[in-house]
Amino acid sequence: VYSNQPEVELFANGVSLGKQTSPEHFFYFEVPNIGETTLVAVAGECRDESFIRKVEVFNEDYRLKETGAILNWFDINEREGYLSLNSKIEDIMKSEEGAKLFMEFMKSGGSGWGNNSTNETEEEVKKKMKMLGAFKVLRYISLLSATNVDFTKEQLLDLNDKLNQIAQ
């Protein structure tokens, strides 16, 4: 619970989960998540209510997906001797599996890497790859955002996880 009041009491289906005081405005309660629960937070004369329902499988439509994602070095898992978003494009392209994965990923973003709608020949795509080979994948993806090619943070982290399975 967040409140600008110094004390909050939280109720779950009418049963008090306790009172807490906090000078920092954040209050943490253990809330049983079984079935359907109506939560009521009371602070002085103020009250707020919410409703939660336990589900077996999370509905992905409710997950916030960030477009034009910005990843930092600490967001990226790396395995010694394996590819990652911090690998150079030329290093990924040396591996048949890495090249295929990277090309499919770039096509999914509409970047024109082998995308039939751009009418690029395989030779033109290879030239582009060679020209950009010294770029790390993460750097190249950030440059693409200026051309309205946006990937979500989840898409980038998924690509990184797949690259982490391919030895350099």
VOLOLUM-67108 format. One record per atom (N, C-alpha, C): z negated, y negated, x. Coordinates in steps of 0.05 Angstrom, whole numbers. Layout:
<sites>
+--------+--------+--------+
:     zz :     yy :     xx :
+--------+--------+--------+
:      Z :      Y :      X :
...
+--------+--------+--------+
</sites>
This chain:
<sites>
+--------+--------+--------+
:     zz :     yy :     xx :
+--------+--------+--------+
:      0 :     23 :     17 :
:      0 :      0 :      0 :
:      0 :    -25 :     18 :
:     15 :    -44 :     10 :
:     15 :    -70 :     24 :
:      4 :    -91 :      4 :
:    -15 :   -107 :     13 :
:    -27 :   -127 :     -4 :
:    -37 :   -150 :     12 :
:    -36 :   -174 :      1 :
:    -48 :   -197 :     15 :
:    -78 :   -200 :      8 :
:    -88 :   -181 :     -8 :
:   -116 :   -181 :    -16 :
:   -132 :   -165 :      5 :
:   -158 :   -170 :      9 :
:   -174 :   -157 :     29 :
:   -181 :   -128 :     22 :
:   -181 :   -121 :     -4 :
:   -189 :    -94 :    -12 :
:   -170 :    -83 :    -33 :
:   -164 :    -57 :    -31 :
:   -146 :    -44 :    -51 :
:   -158 :    -18 :    -59 :
:   -156 :    -11 :    -85 :
:   -163 :     15 :    -95 :
:   -137 :     28 :   -105 :
:   -132 :     53 :    -99 :
:   -108 :     67 :   -108 :
:   -115 :     89 :   -126 :
:   -101 :     91 :   -149 :
:   -105 :    112 :   -169 :
:    -79 :    129 :   -171 :
:    -83 :    155 :   -172 :
:    -61 :    174 :   -177 :
:    -66 :    188 :   -203 :
:    -49 :    183 :   -223 :
:    -53 :    195 :   -249 :
:    -81 :    189 :   -260 :
:    -91 :    164 :   -255 :
:   -116 :    156 :   -266 :
:   -140 :    163 :   -249 :
:   -137 :    179 :   -228 :
:   -159 :    187 :   -211 :
:   -159 :    170 :   -186 :
:   -183 :    158 :   -179 :
:   -185 :    141 :   -156 :
:   -182 :    157 :   -130 :
:   -165 :    147 :   -112 :
:   -162 :    159 :    -86 :
:   -179 :    143 :    -66 :
:   -194 :    124 :    -75 :
:   -213 :    109 :    -59 :
:   -205 :     80 :    -56 :
:   -225 :     65 :    -44 :
:   -221 :     37 :    -39 :
:   -219 :     34 :     -9 :
:   -203 :     15 :      0 :
:   -201 :      9 :     28 :
:   -200 :    -21 :     33 :
:   -210 :    -30 :     56 :
:   -208 :    -57 :     64 :
:   -191 :    -58 :     90 :
:   -176 :    -79 :     93 :
:   -159 :    -82 :    117 :
:   -153 :   -111 :    122 :
:   -158 :   -121 :    146 :
:   -151 :   -149 :    152 :
:   -121 :   -152 :    157 :
:   -106 :   -129 :    161 :
:    -78 :   -130 :    168 :
:    -60 :   -126 :    144 :
:    -71 :   -123 :    120 :
:    -55 :   -121 :     95 :
:    -42 :    -94 :     90 :
:    -46 :    -74 :    108 :
:    -34 :    -48 :    103 :
:    -57 :    -28 :     98 :
:    -53 :    -12 :     76 :
:    -74 :      6 :     67 :
:    -61 :     34 :     66 :
:    -73 :     54 :     78 :
:    -62 :     81 :     79 :
:    -79 :    100 :     64 :
:    -67 :    114 :     44 :
:    -81 :    133 :     28 :
:    -67 :    160 :     29 :
:    -82 :    182 :     27 :
:    -71 :    209 :     25 :
:    -64 :    213 :     -5 :
:    -39 :    215 :    -11 :
:    -30 :    218 :    -38 :
:    -19 :    246 :    -43 :
:    -31 :    262 :    -61 :
:    -19 :    288 :    -67 :
:      8 :    285 :    -80 :
:     28 :    299 :    -69 :
:     55 :    296 :    -80 :
:     62 :    323 :    -93 :
:     52 :    326 :   -118 :
:     58 :    351 :   -133 :
:     67 :    342 :   -161 :
:     89 :    353 :   -169 :
:     99 :    346 :   -196 :
:    106 :    316 :   -198 :
:     95 :    304 :   -219 :
:    100 :    275 :   -224 :
:     74 :    260 :   -222 :
:     75 :    237 :   -208 :
:     50 :    222 :   -204 :
:     55 :    192 :   -209 :
:     38 :    181 :   -225 :
:     38 :    152 :   -229 :
:     17 :    140 :   -210 :
:     25 :    122 :   -193 :
:      7 :    109 :   -175 :
:      1 :     80 :   -184 :
:    -24 :     72 :   -183 :
:    -31 :     45 :   -191 :
:    -49 :     34 :   -169 :
:    -40 :     12 :   -157 :
:    -56 :     -1 :   -136 :
:    -70 :    -25 :   -149 :
:    -96 :    -28 :   -145 :
:   -111 :    -50 :   -157 :
:   -125 :    -65 :   -135 :
:   -120 :    -92 :   -135 :
:   -133 :   -109 :   -115 :
:   -142 :   -134 :   -130 :
:   -168 :   -136 :   -135 :
:   -179 :   -158 :   -151 :
:   -167 :   -158 :   -179 :
:   -155 :   -180 :   -187 :
:   -142 :   -181 :   -213 :
:   -113 :   -172 :   -213 :
:   -103 :   -165 :   -189 :
:    -75 :   -157 :   -186 :
:    -73 :   -127 :   -188 :
:    -50 :   -118 :   -199 :
:    -45 :    -89 :   -200 :
:    -15 :    -85 :   -199 :
:     -7 :    -62 :   -188 :
:     21 :    -55 :   -186 :
:     23 :    -25 :   -190 :
:     45 :    -16 :   -202 :
:     48 :     12 :   -210 :
:     74 :     23 :   -199 :
:     74 :     48 :   -191 :
:     99 :     62 :   -183 :
:     97 :     91 :   -192 :
:    120 :    104 :   -192 :
:    121 :    131 :   -202 :
:    136 :    147 :   -180 :
:    125 :    171 :   -174 :
:    138 :    189 :   -155 :
:    141 :    216 :   -167 :
:    162 :    230 :   -159 :
:    168 :    257 :   -169 :
:    175 :    274 :   -145 :
:    161 :    297 :   -142 :
:    166 :    315 :   -120 :
:    192 :    330 :   -126 :
:    209 :    332 :   -106 :
:    234 :    348 :   -108 :
:    235 :    368 :    -86 :
:    249 :    389 :    -90 :
:    252 :    410 :    -70 :
:    272 :    402 :    -48 :
:    293 :    388 :    -57 :
:    314 :    380 :    -38 :
:    318 :    350 :    -41 :
:    317 :    336 :    -18 :
:    320 :    307 :    -18 :
:    349 :    300 :    -27 :
:    351 :    280 :    -45 :
:    377 :    270 :    -54 :
:    387 :    250 :    -33 :
:    408 :    257 :    -18 :
:    418 :    240 :      3 :
:    429 :    213 :     -7 :
:    435 :    211 :    -33 :
:    444 :    185 :    -44 :
:    422 :    163 :    -41 :
:    397 :    172 :    -38 :
:    375 :    152 :    -36 :
:    368 :    145 :     -7 :
:    381 :    157 :     12 :
:    376 :    151 :     40 :
:    392 :    126 :     48 :
:    378 :    107 :     60 :
:    392 :     83 :     70 :
:    410 :     90 :     93 :
:    435 :     83 :     90 :
:    455 :     88 :    111 :
:    464 :     61 :    122 :
:    460 :     57 :    147 :
:    466 :     32 :    160 :
:    494 :     33 :    171 :
:    511 :     14 :    162 :
:    538 :     12 :    173 :
:    539 :     -8 :    195 :
:    558 :     -5 :    213 :
:    559 :    -23 :    236 :
:    534 :    -18 :    253 :
:    526 :      7 :    255 :
:    500 :     14 :    268 :
:    499 :      5 :    297 :
:    476 :     -4 :    304 :
:    471 :    -10 :    332 :
:    450 :     10 :    342 :
:    458 :     25 :    363 :
:    440 :     44 :    375 :
:    431 :     33 :    402 :
:    407 :     39 :    409 :
:    397 :     32 :    436 :
:    395 :     58 :    452 :
:    393 :     55 :    479 :
:    392 :     78 :    496 :
:    370 :     97 :    488 :
:    348 :     87 :    477 :
:    325 :    105 :    471 :
:    330 :    120 :    444 :
:    350 :    113 :    429 :
:    357 :    127 :    404 :
:    372 :    153 :    410 :
:    383 :    155 :    434 :
:    402 :    176 :    440 :
:    388 :    198 :    456 :
:    390 :    223 :    446 :
:    380 :    246 :    461 :
:    401 :    254 :    481 :
:    392 :    260 :    505 :
:    410 :    269 :    526 :
:    399 :    295 :    538 :
:    417 :    314 :    543 :
:    409 :    338 :    557 :
:    423 :    338 :    584 :
:    408 :    344 :    605 :
:    419 :    345 :    632 :
:    442 :    364 :    633 :
:    465 :    354 :    643 :
:    489 :    371 :    646 :
:    506 :    373 :    621 :
:    499 :    358 :    600 :
:    514 :    359 :    574 :
:    524 :    331 :    567 :
:    544 :    331 :    550 :
:    556 :    305 :    541 :
:    537 :    291 :    521 :
:    541 :    265 :    518 :
:    527 :    249 :    498 :
:    543 :    224 :    493 :
:    532 :    206 :    476 :
:    545 :    181 :    470 :
:    545 :    163 :    495 :
:    529 :    170 :    515 :
:    529 :    154 :    540 :
:    548 :    165 :    560 :
:    564 :    185 :    552 :
:    585 :    196 :    570 :
:    610 :    178 :    569 :
:    624 :    178 :    591 :
:    650 :    164 :    591 :
:    670 :    180 :    575 :
:    688 :    166 :    562 :
:    709 :    179 :    546 :
:    725 :    198 :    563 :
:    731 :    191 :    588 :
:    747 :    208 :    605 :
:    732 :    235 :    610 :
:    706 :    234 :    612 :
:    690 :    258 :    616 :
:    691 :    276 :    592 :
:    690 :    264 :    568 :
:    691 :    280 :    543 :
:    719 :    292 :    541 :
:    740 :    277 :    548 :
:    767 :    287 :    545 :
:    774 :    310 :    565 :
:    758 :    313 :    586 :
:    762 :    335 :    605 :
:    756 :    362 :    592 :
:    740 :    362 :    571 :
:    732 :    387 :    557 :
:    749 :    389 :    532 :
:    761 :    412 :    529 :
:    778 :    417 :    505 :
:    761 :    413 :    479 :
:    737 :    425 :    479 :
:    719 :    422 :    456 :
:    711 :    394 :    452 :
:    704 :    379 :    474 :
:    696 :    352 :    472 :
:    718 :    334 :    462 :
:    743 :    338 :    472 :
:    766 :    322 :    464 :
:    771 :    326 :    434 :
:    770 :    351 :    425 :
:    775 :    356 :    396 :
:    754 :    343 :    379 :
:    728 :    346 :    387 :
:    706 :    334 :    372 :
:    709 :    303 :    370 :
:    715 :    291 :    393 :
:    717 :    262 :    395 :
:    740 :    252 :    378 :
:    763 :    265 :    380 :
:    787 :    257 :    365 :
:    782 :    258 :    335 :
:    769 :    280 :    326 :
:    763 :    283 :    297 :
:    744 :    261 :    288 :
:    724 :    255 :    305 :
:    705 :    235 :    298 :
:    719 :    208 :    295 :
:    736 :    201 :    314 :
:    750 :    175 :    314 :
:    769 :    173 :    290 :
:    782 :    195 :    283 :
:    800 :    195 :    259 :
:    784 :    190 :    234 :
:    759 :    201 :    233 :
:    743 :    197 :    209 :
:    735 :    168 :    204 :
:    736 :    152 :    225 :
:    729 :    124 :    223 :
:    754 :    106 :    219 :
:    777 :    119 :    218 :
:    802 :    104 :    213 :
:    810 :     87 :    237 :
:    803 :     96 :    261 :
:    808 :     79 :    284 :
:    837 :     82 :    295 :
:    852 :    100 :    285 :
:    879 :    104 :    294 :
:    882 :    123 :    317 :
:    860 :    136 :    326 :
:    862 :    155 :    347 :
:    874 :    181 :    336 :
:    900 :    183 :    338 :
:    914 :    207 :    328 :
:    916 :    207 :    298 :
:    909 :    186 :    285 :
:    911 :    184 :    256 :
:    940 :    181 :    248 :
:    950 :    199 :    231 :
:    978 :    199 :    224 :
:    988 :    173 :    211 :
:    969 :    159 :    199 :
:    977 :    134 :    185 :
:    986 :    113 :    205 :
:    979 :    115 :    231 :
:    987 :     95 :    250 :
:   1013 :    102 :    264 :
:   1023 :    126 :    258 :
:   1049 :    136 :    270 :
:   1048 :    137 :    300 :
:   1025 :    140 :    312 :
:   1023 :    143 :    341 :
:   1031 :    171 :    349 :
:   1046 :    172 :    371 :
:   1053 :    198 :    381 :
:   1029 :    209 :    397 :
:   1029 :    235 :    403 :
:   1008 :    246 :    419 :
:   1008 :    233 :    447 :
:   1031 :    227 :    457 :
:   1033 :    214 :    483 :
:   1020 :    186 :    483 :
:   1024 :    171 :    461 :
:   1012 :    145 :    459 :
:    981 :    146 :    457 :
:    972 :    167 :    443 :
:    943 :    171 :    441 :
:    931 :    177 :    468 :
:    945 :    194 :    484 :
:    936 :    202 :    510 :
:    936 :    177 :    529 :
:    955 :    159 :    526 :
:    955 :    135 :    542 :
:    931 :    117 :    536 :
:    925 :    115 :    510 :
:    902 :    100 :    501 :
:    876 :    111 :    512 :
:    875 :    138 :    511 :
:    851 :    152 :    522 :
:    848 :    146 :    552 :
:    870 :    147 :    566 :
:    868 :    142 :    595 :
:    860 :    114 :    601 :
:    870 :     95 :    586 :
:    864 :     67 :    589 :
:    834 :     61 :    584 :
:    823 :     75 :    564 :
:    795 :     70 :    556 :
:    776 :     90 :    568 :
:    786 :    107 :    585 :
:    770 :    129 :    596 :
:    744 :    121 :    610 :
:    744 :     98 :    623 :
:    720 :     89 :    637 :
:    698 :     79 :    619 :
:    705 :     73 :    593 :
:    685 :     64 :    574 :
:    667 :     87 :    566 :
:    641 :     81 :    564 :
:    623 :    100 :    552 :
:    628 :    100 :    522 :
:    624 :    122 :    508 :
:    630 :    124 :    480 :
:    615 :    103 :    464 :
:    589 :     99 :    470 :
:    573 :     80 :    455 :
:    584 :     52 :    458 :
:    593 :     45 :    482 :
:    605 :     18 :    487 :
:    631 :     15 :    471 :
:    648 :     35 :    472 :
:    673 :     34 :    457 :
:    668 :     31 :    427 :
:    649 :     47 :    416 :
:    643 :     45 :    387 :
:    634 :     17 :    380 :
:    617 :      5 :    398 :
:    608 :    -23 :    392 :
:    631 :    -42 :    392 :
:    651 :    -38 :    409 :
:    674 :    -56 :    409 :
:    691 :    -52 :    384 :
:    692 :    -28 :    374 :
:    708 :    -23 :    350 :
:    697 :    -37 :    325 :
:    671 :    -43 :    325 :
:    660 :    -56 :    302 :
:    672 :    -83 :    297 :
:    684 :    -96 :    318 :
:    697 :   -121 :    314 :
:    724 :   -118 :    300 :
:    734 :    -93 :    298 :
:    759 :    -88 :    284 :
:    754 :    -74 :    257 :
:    730 :    -77 :    246 :
:    722 :    -66 :    220 :
:    722 :    -36 :    220 :
:    719 :    -23 :    243 :
:    715 :      6 :    244 :
:    685 :     10 :    248 :
:    671 :     17 :    227 :
:    642 :     19 :    228 :
:    634 :     48 :    222 :
:    615 :     57 :    239 :
:    603 :     83 :    235 :
:    574 :     79 :    229 :
:    562 :     97 :    213 :
:    533 :     95 :    208 :
:    517 :    106 :    231 :
:    492 :     98 :    232 :
:    474 :    108 :    253 :
:    473 :    138 :    251 :
:    472 :    149 :    227 :
:    471 :    178 :    223 :
:    496 :    192 :    234 :
:    519 :    180 :    229 :
:    544 :    192 :    240 :
:    544 :    192 :    271 :
:    534 :    170 :    283 :
:    534 :    169 :    312 :
:    514 :    189 :    323 :
:    490 :    191 :    311 :
:    470 :    210 :    321 :
:    480 :    239 :    317 :
:    494 :    244 :    295 :
:    506 :    271 :    291 :
:    526 :    277 :    313 :
:    544 :    258 :    319 :
:    563 :    262 :    341 :
:    548 :    267 :    367 :
:    527 :    252 :    372 :
:    512 :    256 :    397 :
:    500 :    285 :    398 :
:    489 :    294 :    375 :
:    478 :    321 :    375 :
:    499 :    342 :    381 :
:    523 :    338 :    370 :
:    545 :    357 :    376 :
:    554 :    355 :    405 :
:    555 :    331 :    416 :
:    563 :    328 :    444 :
:    542 :    341 :    462 :
:    517 :    340 :    454 :
:    495 :    352 :    469 :
:    497 :    382 :    471 :
:    516 :    394 :    457 :
:    521 :    423 :    458 :
:    543 :    430 :    477 :
:    557 :    410 :    488 :
:    580 :    415 :    505 :
:    573 :    408 :    534 :
:    575 :    428 :    551 :
:    569 :    423 :    580 :
:    590 :    405 :    592 :
:    581 :    389 :    612 :
:    600 :    371 :    626 :
:    617 :    387 :    645 :
+--------+--------+--------+
</sites>
